Amino acid sequence: MAVEVILREHVDHLGRRGEIVKVAPGYARNYLLPRGLALAVTESNRRQIELEKQRAAKRDAEERAEAEALKARIEAVELTIARRVGESETLYGSVTSSDIAEALAERELTVDRRRIQLDGPIKTLGEFTVPVRLTHDVTADIRVRVVALDDGQSVAAAAEAGPEAAAESDTDTPAEG
């Protein structure tokens, strides 16, 4: 037995704002209705949704324009994050979406960490392309470079120097023995 509801917002894998969809009664009662994501199908709710659709179309156009501008700024940036590494070039710890959000904030690009779509934390050195979902249909790809941090080097200096300097400093040190 399915219940029909009108969606007030886009719901992934279900439908878009203003659509009438059939869902399980428990899903509607326990998730969609309490969170304000949907309304029961009635004539007055249909009229209300039509008005909301018109307002939402204007708001969506503005949000999309802002998201496209932010996307252009994000894709122009390459983040370099320095971390301590072990002997086998694996990181002590990892680089998470929170770390990427903080690095973006340092460059005055505010992005919620939940919008950064990492499959899992980054645990190796190298360059990675990480998608950032700005809106439901605008996704930016940011380049993240994870470099080694020497013990005597600050995080900022390692980020500036990059992996080439880390490799040179390893060859310049005299062998112990």
Backbone bond lengths (Angstrom), bond angles and torsions (degrees), N, CA, C in turn:
res aa  C-N    CA-C-N  psi(-1)  N-CA   C-N-CA  omega(-1)  CA-C   N-CA-C  phi
1 M - - - 1.453 - - 1.531 108.45 -
2 A 1.309 116.86 125.52 1.461 121.34 -177.40 1.527 110.34 -112.31
3 V 1.315 115.00 154.17 1.462 122.65 178.51 1.525 107.31 -114.77
4 E 1.329 117.07 139.04 1.451 120.52 176.78 1.520 109.40 -93.65
5 V 1.344 115.02 134.29 1.462 121.03 176.74 1.529 108.04 -135.06
6 I 1.338 114.86 157.98 1.460 121.65 175.01 1.522 106.76 -103.63
7 L 1.314 117.55 125.44 1.466 121.23 -178.92 1.526 110.62 -77.37
8 R 1.323 116.02 131.24 1.465 121.34 176.96 1.516 111.07 -92.86
9 E 1.312 117.18 -21.02 1.464 122.94 -179.90 1.528 108.15 -137.44
10 H 1.327 116.27 165.09 1.460 120.68 174.54 1.527 107.97 -69.25
11 V 1.310 116.55 132.69 1.458 122.33 176.80 1.528 106.64 -123.94
12 D 1.326 116.17 119.79 1.463 120.35 -178.66 1.520 110.78 -56.08
13 H 1.305 115.48 138.94 1.466 124.40 176.21 1.533 113.16 65.00
14 L 1.348 116.82 14.48 1.460 119.16 179.00 1.521 111.00 -129.48
15 G 1.315 117.76 -55.70 1.462 119.59 -178.93 1.511 111.91 172.83
16 R 1.329 114.26 -179.50 1.451 121.54 -177.26 1.519 110.18 -105.86
17 R 1.310 115.82 167.45 1.458 122.85 -179.53 1.530 110.11 -54.43
18 G 1.330 116.09 132.72 1.449 121.74 176.16 1.514 115.20 90.29
19 E 1.298 118.62 -10.44 1.463 121.13 -179.50 1.525 110.54 -79.83
20 I 1.322 115.19 147.17 1.468 121.06 173.40 1.525 106.63 -97.29
21 V 1.340 115.87 121.42 1.462 120.91 -176.81 1.528 109.63 -127.35
22 K 1.312 115.12 155.58 1.459 121.42 175.49 1.520 108.16 -100.82
23 V 1.325 115.56 129.11 1.460 121.10 -179.93 1.519 109.36 -135.41
24 A 1.303 116.48 167.61 1.459 121.76 176.33 1.530 108.70 -67.13
25 P 1.328 117.61 144.87 1.467 119.94 -177.82 1.532 113.21 -57.34
26 G 1.328 117.94 -39.49 1.458 121.04 -179.36 1.520 112.28 -66.96
27 Y 1.320 116.19 -37.01 1.474 120.81 178.94 1.527 109.81 -64.71
28 A 1.335 115.78 -42.91 1.469 119.81 178.41 1.521 110.44 -66.80
29 R 1.317 117.82 -48.79 1.464 123.06 -174.72 1.525 112.76 -68.87
30 N 1.325 117.70 -38.84 1.460 120.87 -172.55 1.521 114.77 -97.81
31 Y 1.333 117.61 -19.37 1.464 118.76 -175.32 1.533 112.41 -123.29
32 L 1.331 116.89 -60.09 1.463 119.78 -172.38 1.527 113.32 -67.26
33 L 1.317 117.53 -49.72 1.468 120.61 -176.25 1.529 113.30 -68.43
34 P 1.341 120.22 -46.40 1.473 118.86 -179.77 1.534 113.51 -64.05
35 R 1.317 117.71 -30.05 1.463 120.53 -178.98 1.527 112.35 -87.38
36 G 1.314 117.62 -0.71 1.457 121.17 178.90 1.515 113.11 73.70
37 L 1.324 117.03 20.51 1.461 120.55 -179.45 1.527 111.94 -84.71
38 A 1.346 117.00 -16.17 1.455 120.49 -177.07 1.521 110.08 -150.03
39 L 1.342 114.32 162.68 1.461 122.28 175.26 1.521 108.14 -128.58
40 A 1.322 115.70 152.91 1.461 119.67 174.61 1.526 108.03 -66.70
41 V 1.337 117.08 151.03 1.457 121.14 -177.56 1.528 109.29 -80.53
42 T 1.336 116.18 107.35 1.465 123.48 171.99 1.527 106.84 -137.11
43 E 1.321 116.49 165.74 1.463 119.73 -178.57 1.529 111.52 -64.00
44 S 1.327 116.87 -41.94 1.474 119.02 179.82 1.535 110.95 -66.64
45 N 1.326 116.82 -37.25 1.469 119.73 177.56 1.530 111.16 -67.31
46 R 1.348 117.10 -33.94 1.466 119.87 176.65 1.528 110.39 -62.39
47 R 1.342 116.79 -43.56 1.469 120.65 178.91 1.530 110.17 -64.94
48 Q 1.336 116.01 -42.26 1.455 120.39 179.86 1.530 110.48 -61.92
49 I 1.305 117.55 -41.92 1.463 121.91 179.95 1.527 110.31 -65.25
50 E 1.330 118.27 -38.02 1.465 120.28 178.09 1.528 110.89 -61.20
51 L 1.341 116.66 -41.68 1.464 120.12 177.18 1.533 110.58 -65.76
52 E 1.329 116.18 -42.95 1.460 120.30 178.66 1.530 111.24 -63.44
53 K 1.334 117.55 -35.65 1.463 121.43 179.12 1.526 110.53 -61.05
54 Q 1.341 115.93 -42.84 1.463 119.42 -179.29 1.519 110.81 -64.93
55 R 1.335 116.70 -44.83 1.471 120.38 178.26 1.530 110.22 -65.41
56 A 1.322 115.79 -40.02 1.460 120.49 -177.41 1.526 111.31 -67.66
57 A 1.316 117.66 -34.02 1.465 120.05 178.99 1.524 110.15 -61.88
58 K 1.320 116.99 -41.89 1.468 120.80 177.31 1.521 109.94 -65.70
59 R 1.338 116.46 -45.98 1.464 120.62 -179.13 1.526 110.95 -63.72
60 D 1.328 117.77 -40.73 1.462 121.84 179.24 1.526 111.39 -62.51
61 A 1.330 116.50 -39.73 1.466 119.65 179.18 1.527 110.12 -63.41
62 E 1.333 117.08 -41.56 1.463 120.96 178.49 1.534 110.88 -66.18
63 E 1.342 116.51 -45.73 1.462 120.88 179.67 1.526 111.20 -62.03
64 R 1.324 116.13 -39.75 1.457 120.22 -179.60 1.533 110.40 -65.31
65 A 1.331 116.63 -41.59 1.468 119.95 179.12 1.533 110.13 -63.52
66 E 1.340 117.24 -42.84 1.462 121.00 177.57 1.527 110.66 -63.76
67 A 1.338 116.68 -42.14 1.460 121.23 -179.47 1.523 111.25 -65.73
68 E 1.327 117.56 -38.84 1.470 120.39 178.25 1.528 110.46 -64.80
69 A 1.343 116.87 -39.55 1.470 120.22 178.50 1.529 110.19 -65.59
70 L 1.344 116.54 -43.40 1.463 120.74 178.19 1.526 110.44 -64.98
71 K 1.327 116.89 -37.81 1.468 121.15 178.75 1.523 110.10 -60.05
72 A 1.323 117.19 -44.45 1.465 120.38 179.82 1.525 110.63 -62.75
73 R 1.331 117.64 -40.21 1.465 120.51 179.25 1.522 111.29 -68.20
74 I 1.333 116.86 -40.85 1.469 120.82 -178.97 1.522 110.97 -66.56
75 E 1.340 117.31 -43.64 1.459 120.00 -176.57 1.520 112.39 -70.85
76 A 1.328 117.69 -15.82 1.461 121.15 177.15 1.525 111.90 -82.64
77 V 1.330 116.91 -9.25 1.460 122.11 -175.17 1.532 109.72 -101.58
78 E 1.331 115.04 141.10 1.464 120.30 169.46 1.521 106.58 -119.22
79 L 1.305 116.34 118.62 1.460 120.98 -179.53 1.520 110.03 -86.19
80 T 1.317 115.80 139.56 1.453 121.36 173.65 1.518 106.83 -121.64
81 I 1.315 115.95 119.84 1.455 121.80 -178.30 1.527 107.71 -117.19
82 A 1.325 116.39 124.86 1.461 121.61 -178.14 1.529 109.57 -98.91
83 R 1.308 116.26 133.94 1.466 122.38 178.58 1.517 109.46 -138.41
84 R 1.330 115.49 152.86 1.467 120.18 173.86 1.512 108.96 -69.98
85 V 1.341 115.59 143.69 1.458 119.63 -178.59 1.522 110.18 -128.01
86 G 1.315 114.11 157.08 1.456 120.90 176.14 1.517 110.32 -88.68
87 E 1.317 116.47 -172.41 1.455 121.10 -176.84 1.525 112.73 -69.70
88 S 1.294 118.27 -26.39 1.463 120.49 -178.48 1.528 111.42 -97.02
89 E 1.339 116.64 24.85 1.463 122.85 177.39 1.532 113.27 62.84
90 T 1.338 116.83 23.45 1.456 119.43 174.28 1.523 108.38 -100.37
91 L 1.301 115.23 149.84 1.464 120.68 -175.13 1.521 111.89 -79.36
92 Y 1.347 115.03 145.66 1.460 120.02 165.72 1.520 104.61 -81.99
93 G 1.304 117.73 109.65 1.457 120.63 -173.01 1.516 108.67 88.36
94 S 1.333 116.32 -150.43 1.452 119.98 -177.94 1.527 109.23 -159.81
95 V 1.319 115.27 174.94 1.459 122.15 175.09 1.524 106.31 -107.43
96 T 1.327 116.20 120.97 1.458 121.59 -176.10 1.529 110.54 -110.49
97 S 1.314 115.77 176.32 1.467 120.44 177.63 1.526 110.67 -62.98
98 S 1.321 118.12 -31.44 1.470 120.70 176.53 1.527 111.00 -64.09
99 D 1.337 117.09 -40.80 1.459 121.01 178.04 1.524 111.06 -63.38
100 I 1.313 116.19 -41.00 1.464 120.30 179.21 1.524 110.12 -67.24
101 A 1.336 117.67 -40.86 1.468 121.20 178.11 1.525 110.91 -62.80
102 E 1.341 117.45 -39.95 1.467 120.63 177.43 1.524 111.36 -65.40
103 A 1.331 117.15 -41.32 1.463 120.60 178.84 1.531 110.71 -64.60
104 L 1.324 116.97 -37.21 1.468 120.25 175.87 1.523 110.64 -67.14
105 A 1.332 116.92 -39.61 1.470 120.94 -179.98 1.527 110.82 -63.52
106 E 1.332 117.36 -34.68 1.464 120.53 176.59 1.525 111.48 -62.55
107 R 1.320 116.33 -25.64 1.471 121.51 178.02 1.527 111.04 -98.65
108 E 1.330 116.35 17.05 1.466 124.06 177.68 1.527 112.37 61.25
109 L 1.332 116.69 36.62 1.457 123.41 173.33 1.526 106.80 -117.71
110 T 1.311 116.43 103.58 1.459 120.46 -175.63 1.525 110.02 -88.57
111 V 1.332 115.17 117.05 1.458 122.07 177.97 1.519 107.46 -135.94
112 D 1.322 116.74 132.44 1.456 121.26 176.77 1.530 108.67 -67.39
113 R 1.325 116.92 134.46 1.467 121.06 -176.25 1.522 112.14 -60.12
114 R 1.342 117.65 -26.39 1.468 120.32 -179.88 1.525 111.87 -72.33
115 R 1.312 117.71 -15.34 1.465 121.65 177.93 1.534 111.73 -84.16
116 I 1.327 116.50 -14.93 1.469 121.31 178.69 1.519 107.62 -83.62
117 Q 1.320 116.60 119.29 1.458 121.30 -170.05 1.524 112.19 -101.78
118 L 1.314 114.68 79.79 1.466 120.63 174.07 1.522 108.19 -89.89
119 D 1.327 116.90 135.13 1.466 119.69 175.77 1.516 110.28 -67.03
120 G 1.307 115.72 -33.53 1.455 122.94 178.53 1.516 106.78 -166.83
121 P 1.310 118.31 169.46 1.458 119.29 179.94 1.528 111.55 -63.74
122 I 1.327 115.64 148.60 1.464 121.56 178.61 1.523 107.89 -81.67
123 K 1.328 116.68 123.66 1.466 120.93 -174.89 1.514 113.45 -120.64
124 T 1.347 117.64 10.68 1.457 120.62 179.50 1.530 109.96 -134.03
125 L 1.314 115.82 162.17 1.457 120.83 175.23 1.520 108.93 -75.62
126 G 1.331 116.22 154.83 1.457 119.54 175.76 1.510 111.94 138.28
127 E 1.337 115.08 -171.32 1.455 121.98 179.00 1.515 109.10 -108.26
128 F 1.326 115.30 138.40 1.455 121.73 -176.54 1.520 108.95 -134.88
129 T 1.318 116.90 148.24 1.451 122.39 172.14 1.525 106.54 -107.59
130 V 1.335 115.48 121.13 1.457 120.95 -175.02 1.530 108.81 -116.81
131 P 1.341 118.14 124.11 1.465 119.78 177.56 1.528 111.47 -76.02
132 V 1.341 115.40 141.48 1.462 122.63 176.33 1.522 106.14 -123.47
133 R 1.329 116.91 114.48 1.459 121.22 -177.68 1.526 108.90 -87.11
134 L 1.324 116.71 104.04 1.460 121.68 -176.16 1.524 111.83 -80.83
135 T 1.318 117.37 -43.52 1.466 122.51 172.58 1.520 106.74 -137.29
136 H 1.321 116.98 -176.73 1.467 118.68 -176.93 1.523 112.91 -65.86
137 D 1.346 118.00 -18.51 1.452 119.00 179.59 1.536 114.41 -128.31
138 V 1.336 118.24 6.60 1.469 121.76 177.51 1.524 108.44 -120.51
139 T 1.336 115.53 118.31 1.456 121.46 179.44 1.523 109.17 -127.44
140 A 1.323 115.48 129.17 1.463 121.49 177.55 1.528 108.73 -103.93
141 D 1.319 116.21 148.71 1.468 121.28 175.64 1.518 108.08 -109.87
142 I 1.325 115.88 123.07 1.463 120.74 -179.66 1.521 108.69 -108.60
143 R 1.327 115.43 141.10 1.467 120.83 178.14 1.523 108.19 -92.53
144 V 1.323 115.12 125.05 1.466 121.38 179.74 1.519 107.94 -119.57
145 R 1.322 115.82 126.62 1.471 121.19 177.98 1.519 107.18 -113.85
146 V 1.310 116.57 123.35 1.462 122.43 178.40 1.524 107.20 -102.80
147 V 1.344 115.94 121.52 1.463 121.21 -176.69 1.518 109.66 -120.19
148 A 1.343 114.80 163.22 1.463 121.68 -179.72 1.518 110.19 -78.73
149 L 1.325 115.55 143.47 1.458 122.79 177.25 1.523 107.30 -111.01
150 D 1.340 116.45 119.35 1.460 120.32 176.18 1.520 109.03 -74.67
151 D 1.332 117.48 157.50 1.463 121.16 -177.76 1.523 112.61 -62.39
152 G 1.319 118.35 -39.22 1.456 121.11 -177.44 1.519 113.53 -88.56
153 Q 1.290 118.30 2.09 1.449 122.58 -173.38 1.521 110.06 -106.16
154 S 1.304 116.54 141.40 1.468 119.58 177.79 1.523 109.33 -77.75
155 V 1.324 116.46 162.87 1.462 121.19 -179.53 1.525 109.95 -62.45
156 A 1.335 117.34 -42.05 1.466 120.85 -178.49 1.528 110.98 -65.46
157 A 1.325 117.16 -40.55 1.465 120.36 -179.97 1.520 110.85 -66.24
158 A 1.322 117.65 -38.80 1.461 120.69 178.85 1.520 110.52 -66.87
159 A 1.309 116.38 -38.40 1.461 119.95 179.47 1.523 110.43 -66.03
160 E 1.332 116.87 -37.58 1.464 120.82 178.84 1.521 111.04 -70.60
161 A 1.349 116.66 -41.13 1.459 121.10 -174.37 1.523 112.32 -72.04
162 G 1.318 116.45 -38.97 1.461 119.86 179.55 1.513 112.01 81.05
163 P 1.325 117.29 -176.09 1.461 121.29 -175.35 1.519 113.19 -71.18
164 E 1.346 117.98 -24.54 1.456 119.35 -179.29 1.529 110.48 -63.82
165 A 1.335 117.22 -43.11 1.461 121.18 -178.83 1.527 110.75 -67.07
166 A 1.316 116.46 -36.69 1.467 119.89 179.12 1.527 109.69 -64.35
167 A 1.330 117.66 -39.26 1.454 121.23 179.66 1.529 110.33 -68.89
168 E 1.355 117.51 -39.56 1.455 120.79 179.01 1.520 111.48 -65.68
169 S 1.336 117.35 -40.26 1.458 119.69 -177.98 1.526 110.69 -66.84
170 D 1.323 117.96 -28.02 1.464 120.00 177.68 1.515 111.25 -70.08
171 T 1.345 118.37 -33.98 1.458 120.79 -178.56 1.509 112.78 -83.25
172 D 1.341 118.06 -21.90 1.456 121.57 -178.29 1.533 113.22 -79.97
173 T 1.311 117.78 -19.87 1.445 120.12 -176.51 1.524 110.21 -76.03
174 P 1.318 117.89 135.03 1.463 120.15 179.21 1.526 110.92 -69.82
175 A 1.304 115.78 149.86 1.472 121.19 179.32 1.513 109.52 -74.91
176 E 1.324 114.61 137.89 1.458 119.30 178.77 1.528 108.75 -83.99
177 G 1.308 115.04 149.61 1.434 111.72 175.53 1.417 114.20 158.46
